[in-house]
Amino acid sequence: MISRSRSIILSRLLMMPALLLVLIAMHKTALAEDHNTTPRTLWVAGDSTANNQWNGGWGQSLPSLFDAQQVKVENHAKAGSSSRTFYHEQLWQHVLDGLHSGDWVLIAFGHNDGGPAGAPKYRGSLPGLGDETQTVELADHTQETVHTYGWYVRRMVDDAKSRGAHPVLVGVTVRNIWTDGHIERVMGDFNQWDRQIAAQEHIPFLDLTDLMADRLEKIGQQQLAPLFPNDHTHNNAQGGMLNAEGVVACLKGLHPWHAKKLYSASGRQVHAAPKALVVQ
């Protein structure tokens, strides 16, 4: 009879070829990932703070911070958009039609969602996260059923997930509004609502607001003025780049952005945001 110790040694020897095959397969997978030349796509859904005519939207500066061989940026943000108009005007549908499994979608609204739903420009969403609706008459006398901010954002999140994409909510871009030496950090309840949606949907929320407020306060109110040449909301190209770097700083706190070599030389110089500002 074979002793128990010899039996164990024999069984382990028999397992080695199978283990070797597994290790080889894992190595080949790692090599394929390292040499993958197909860029993933990063989509941007938002308003003028991500895409404006002065080239100061952060979505317009993002491509320069990524390695084009690894990341393709599709900026579909549109000036004047709210979550309601982005959805109602089929802008979100254009994003959805192009989404593929593994893509990432940055969703950033709030600047144009305030105000009565039936007021001219017809872009205000209802406040909150519920299922309330309101029917309003538009300028052309047609009617539209308006939903809450949370309803529109959740719809985008769920749609993106259905395509196998990764939705990420982004806090509102900081405006150049100061009180007692401090820049504005709260604009309505949009960041609070985004945090709640992110927690419920198990997706990330990037607190771009607090991150950039900290950075802009260090620059100072007087020195900051040239970055907002036309009003207190819209940046020039330099200001847009600062916000884009803020977005990248937040992304570096998420898997798999931090671990992958996705960034350009300038993007690699951006330090990751504090973990407290990245909710996942």
C-alpha positions as CSV (number, residue, x, y, z in Angstrom):
1,M,0.0,0.0,0.0
2,I,1.1,3.6,-0.7
3,S,1.7,5.5,2.5
4,R,-0.5,8.5,3.2
5,S,2.4,11.0,2.7
6,R,3.4,9.4,-0.6
7,S,-0.3,9.6,-1.7
8,I,-0.4,13.3,-0.9
9,I,2.8,14.0,-2.8
10,L,1.5,12.0,-5.8
11,S,-1.8,13.9,-5.9
12,R,0.0,17.2,-5.8
13,L,2.2,16.2,-8.7
14,L,-0.9,15.3,-10.7
15,M,-2.4,18.7,-10.0
16,M,0.6,20.6,-11.2
17,P,-0.1,20.5,-15.0
18,A,-3.6,21.8,-14.4
19,L,-2.3,24.6,-12.2
20,L,0.3,25.4,-14.8
21,L,-2.3,25.8,-17.4
22,V,-4.3,28.1,-15.2
23,L,-1.3,30.3,-14.6
24,I,-0.4,30.4,-18.3
25,A,-4.0,31.5,-19.1
26,M,-3.9,34.2,-16.4
27,H,-0.6,35.5,-17.8
28,K,-2.0,35.6,-21.3
29,T,-5.0,37.6,-20.1
30,A,-2.8,40.1,-18.3
31,L,-0.7,40.5,-21.4
32,A,-3.8,41.1,-23.6
33,E,-5.0,43.7,-21.1
34,D,-1.7,45.5,-21.1
35,H,-1.5,45.6,-24.9
36,N,-5.1,46.3,-25.5
37,T,-5.2,49.1,-28.1
38,T,-8.9,49.5,-28.3
39,P,-9.8,52.7,-26.3
40,R,-12.6,52.7,-23.8
41,T,-15.1,55.5,-24.2
42,L,-15.7,58.1,-21.6
43,W,-19.1,59.9,-22.2
44,V,-20.0,63.3,-20.8
45,A,-23.7,64.2,-20.3
46,G,-24.1,67.7,-18.9
47,D,-24.6,71.4,-19.4
48,S,-22.4,74.4,-20.4
49,T,-20.1,73.9,-17.5
50,A,-18.9,70.8,-19.3
51,N,-19.2,72.2,-22.8
52,N,-19.5,76.0,-23.7
53,Q,-18.7,78.3,-26.5
54,W,-15.6,79.8,-24.7
55,N,-14.0,76.4,-24.7
56,G,-14.0,76.5,-20.9
57,G,-16.2,73.5,-20.2
58,W,-14.3,70.7,-18.3
59,G,-15.5,68.1,-20.8
60,Q,-13.7,70.0,-23.5
61,S,-10.4,69.7,-21.7
62,L,-10.7,66.1,-20.6
63,P,-9.2,64.6,-23.8
64,S,-5.8,66.2,-23.3
65,L,-5.6,64.5,-19.9
66,F,-6.0,61.0,-21.2
67,D,-3.9,58.8,-23.4
68,A,-5.9,58.8,-26.7
69,Q,-4.9,55.1,-27.3
70,Q,-6.6,54.2,-24.1
71,V,-9.5,56.6,-23.6
72,K,-11.8,58.2,-26.2
73,V,-13.8,61.1,-24.8
74,E,-17.3,61.7,-26.2
75,N,-18.5,65.0,-24.8
76,H,-22.3,65.3,-25.5
77,A,-22.9,68.1,-22.9
78,K,-24.9,71.0,-24.2
79,A,-25.1,74.6,-23.0
80,G,-28.5,75.3,-21.4
81,S,-29.3,71.7,-20.7
82,S,-31.0,70.5,-17.6
83,S,-31.5,66.9,-16.7
84,R,-35.1,67.4,-18.1
85,T,-34.1,68.9,-21.4
86,F,-31.2,66.6,-22.0
87,Y,-33.6,63.7,-21.6
88,H,-36.6,65.3,-23.4
89,E,-34.6,66.6,-26.4
90,Q,-33.3,63.1,-27.1
91,L,-29.7,64.2,-26.2
92,W,-29.5,61.3,-23.7
93,Q,-30.8,58.9,-26.4
94,H,-27.9,59.9,-28.6
95,V,-25.5,58.9,-25.8
96,L,-27.4,55.7,-25.1
97,D,-27.4,54.7,-28.8
98,G,-23.6,54.8,-28.7
99,L,-22.9,53.1,-25.4
100,H,-21.1,49.8,-25.2
101,S,-20.4,47.5,-22.3
102,G,-17.5,48.8,-20.3
103,D,-17.9,52.4,-21.2
104,W,-18.0,55.1,-18.5
105,V,-20.6,57.9,-18.4
106,L,-20.2,61.1,-16.4
107,I,-23.6,62.6,-15.6
108,A,-23.4,66.3,-14.4
109,F,-26.5,68.4,-14.1
110,G,-28.1,71.0,-11.7
111,H,-27.1,74.4,-13.0
112,N,-30.3,74.7,-15.1
113,D,-32.7,72.4,-13.2
114,G,-33.9,75.1,-10.8
115,G,-36.9,77.3,-11.4
116,P,-40.6,76.6,-12.2
117,A,-41.2,73.8,-14.6
118,G,-43.5,76.0,-16.7
119,A,-41.3,79.1,-16.9
120,P,-39.8,80.2,-20.2
121,K,-36.8,78.2,-21.4
122,Y,-38.9,75.2,-20.0
123,R,-36.0,73.4,-18.5
124,G,-36.7,73.3,-14.8
125,S,-37.2,69.9,-13.3
126,L,-39.4,69.2,-10.3
127,P,-37.4,69.2,-7.0
128,G,-36.6,65.9,-5.3
129,L,-36.2,62.3,-6.0
130,G,-39.8,61.1,-6.2
131,D,-42.2,60.1,-8.9
132,E,-44.2,63.4,-8.8
133,T,-45.1,64.8,-12.2
134,Q,-46.5,68.1,-13.5
135,T,-48.0,68.8,-17.0
136,V,-46.9,72.1,-18.5
137,E,-47.8,73.9,-21.7
138,L,-44.8,74.9,-23.8
139,A,-44.3,78.0,-26.0
140,D,-45.6,76.1,-29.0
141,H,-48.8,75.1,-27.0
142,T,-47.8,71.5,-26.8
143,Q,-47.8,69.8,-23.4
144,E,-45.0,68.1,-21.6
145,T,-45.1,65.9,-18.5
146,V,-42.3,67.0,-16.3
147,H,-40.6,64.7,-13.7
148,T,-38.4,65.3,-10.7
149,Y,-34.6,65.8,-11.0
150,G,-34.1,62.4,-9.4
151,W,-36.4,60.7,-12.0
152,Y,-34.4,62.0,-14.9
153,V,-31.0,61.1,-13.4
154,R,-32.1,57.7,-12.3
155,R,-33.4,57.0,-15.8
156,M,-30.0,57.8,-17.2
157,V,-28.3,55.7,-14.6
158,D,-30.5,52.7,-15.2
159,D,-30.3,53.1,-19.0
160,A,-26.5,53.2,-18.8
161,K,-26.4,50.1,-16.6
162,S,-28.7,48.3,-19.1
163,R,-25.9,48.7,-21.7
164,G,-23.3,47.4,-19.3
165,A,-21.8,50.9,-18.9
166,H,-20.6,52.5,-15.7
167,P,-22.5,55.7,-14.7
168,V,-20.8,58.2,-12.5
169,L,-22.5,61.2,-10.9
170,V,-20.5,64.5,-10.8
171,G,-21.2,67.3,-8.4
172,V,-22.1,70.8,-9.8
173,T,-19.3,72.9,-11.1
174,V,-18.4,75.8,-8.7
175,R,-19.5,79.3,-9.6
176,N,-17.5,82.5,-8.9
177,I,-19.8,83.6,-6.1
178,W,-18.2,84.6,-2.8
179,T,-19.5,85.4,0.7
180,D,-17.3,86.5,3.5
181,G,-14.2,85.3,1.8
182,H,-15.5,81.9,0.9
183,I,-16.7,80.7,-2.5
184,E,-20.1,79.1,-3.0
185,R,-20.3,75.4,-2.2
186,V,-24.0,74.8,-2.1
187,M,-26.2,75.4,-5.1
188,G,-29.7,74.0,-4.3
189,D,-29.9,70.3,-3.2
190,F,-28.5,68.8,-6.4
191,N,-25.3,67.4,-4.8
192,Q,-27.4,66.0,-1.9
193,W,-29.8,64.3,-4.3
194,D,-26.9,62.9,-6.4
195,R,-25.3,61.5,-3.3
196,Q,-28.6,59.7,-2.4
197,I,-29.0,58.4,-5.9
198,A,-25.4,57.1,-6.0
199,A,-25.9,55.3,-2.7
200,Q,-29.2,53.7,-3.8
201,E,-27.9,52.7,-7.2
202,H,-24.4,51.6,-5.9
203,I,-22.6,53.9,-8.2
204,P,-19.9,56.6,-7.6
205,F,-20.5,60.2,-6.8
206,L,-17.6,62.6,-7.4
207,D,-17.7,65.7,-5.2
208,L,-16.2,68.0,-7.7
209,T,-17.9,70.9,-5.9
210,D,-15.9,70.7,-2.6
211,L,-12.7,69.7,-4.4
212,M,-12.7,72.7,-6.6
213,A,-14.0,75.1,-3.9
214,D,-11.0,74.1,-1.8
215,R,-8.6,74.7,-4.8
216,L,-10.2,77.9,-6.0
217,E,-10.2,79.5,-2.5
218,K,-6.4,78.9,-2.4
219,I,-6.2,80.8,-5.7
220,G,-8.1,83.7,-4.2
221,Q,-11.1,85.8,-5.2
222,Q,-9.2,88.5,-7.1
223,Q,-6.8,86.1,-8.9
224,L,-9.8,83.9,-9.9
225,A,-11.7,86.7,-11.7
226,P,-9.9,86.3,-15.1
227,L,-11.0,82.6,-15.2
228,F,-14.7,83.8,-15.4
229,P,-14.5,86.4,-18.2
230,N,-18.2,86.7,-19.0
231,D,-20.2,85.8,-15.9
232,H,-20.0,83.9,-12.6
233,T,-20.7,80.5,-14.1
234,H,-18.7,80.0,-17.3
235,N,-14.9,79.6,-17.3
236,N,-12.4,80.4,-20.0
237,A,-10.1,77.6,-21.3
238,Q,-7.8,77.9,-18.2
239,G,-10.6,77.6,-15.8
240,G,-12.1,74.7,-17.8
241,M,-8.7,72.8,-17.5
242,L,-8.7,73.3,-13.8
243,N,-12.1,71.7,-13.5
244,A,-11.1,68.9,-15.9
245,E,-8.1,68.2,-13.6
246,G,-10.5,68.1,-10.7
247,V,-12.6,65.5,-12.5
248,V,-9.5,63.4,-13.2
249,A,-8.4,63.8,-9.6
250,C,-11.7,62.3,-8.5
251,L,-11.6,59.5,-11.2
252,K,-8.2,58.4,-9.9
253,G,-9.9,57.4,-6.7
254,L,-12.1,54.9,-8.5
255,H,-11.4,51.4,-9.8
256,P,-10.1,50.8,-12.4
257,W,-9.0,54.4,-13.3
258,H,-6.3,54.6,-10.6
259,A,-4.6,51.3,-11.5
260,K,-4.6,51.6,-15.3
261,K,-2.2,53.6,-17.4
262,L,-5.0,55.6,-19.0
263,Y,-3.6,59.1,-18.7
264,S,-1.5,61.4,-20.9
265,A,1.7,62.9,-19.5
266,S,-0.2,65.9,-18.2
267,G,-2.9,63.7,-16.8
268,R,-0.4,61.7,-14.8
269,Q,0.7,64.8,-13.0
270,V,-2.8,65.2,-11.5
271,H,-2.9,63.9,-7.9
272,A,-5.8,61.8,-6.7
273,A,-8.6,63.6,-4.8
274,P,-9.0,62.8,-1.1
275,K,-11.0,59.6,-0.6
276,A,-13.7,61.6,1.3
277,L,-14.6,63.4,-1.9
278,V,-15.2,60.2,-3.9
279,V,-18.3,58.2,-2.8
280,Q,-18.6,54.7,-4.1
